[in-house]
Amino acid sequence: MAKPDNRNDNVEKLQQMKRNTQHNIEAAEEAIAHTNMPQEQKQEVRAKNQRREESIAAFEAEMKDEKQARQNGYREQ
């Protein structure tokens, strides 16, 4: 039998994932600024940071949905 869906801490988990992703962006930018990496590698890091920014936007949208579901008592819509 499948475990019931426990969504009680989804918002908090998403917030932590967002913070971790922001930290990774900052660390990557620091690496670009303070290391002597080749241009090609810098471009790859910047592209990865762009994907991270897109992930953050997705986390924020999902947090909004989860907060609304929490307010609605997680009822089926």
ABEGO torsion letter per residue (X at the ends): XBBBBBAAAAAAAAAAAAAAAAAAAAAAAAAAAABBBBAAAAAAAAAAAAAAAAAAAAAAAAAAAAAAAAAAGGBBX
